[in-house]
Amino acid sequence: TLELELEKNNIEYSHDKIRIALKNMEYIEFKTAKQHLIVRTKINKLGQKILKVLNIPLPKIITPYNEFKEKYKI
């Protein structure tokens, strides 16, 4: 499905580039007595395009945990 969407949107890709883009989409959970946050790492250009063609909004760099959980259904 992803490959078909990328092709339909004229986005150049390779299997290795897709794998790397997805692997590098990492999130770190920080929890203190006062805050519970999700922090995302930098998403490369292909990763951003993948999210866009799948209609997944690009997450903010720092998001409160409850907002992240609700928005992305985790």
Order of alpha helices (4+ residues) and beta strands (2+ residues): alpha-alpha-beta-beta-alpha-beta-alpha
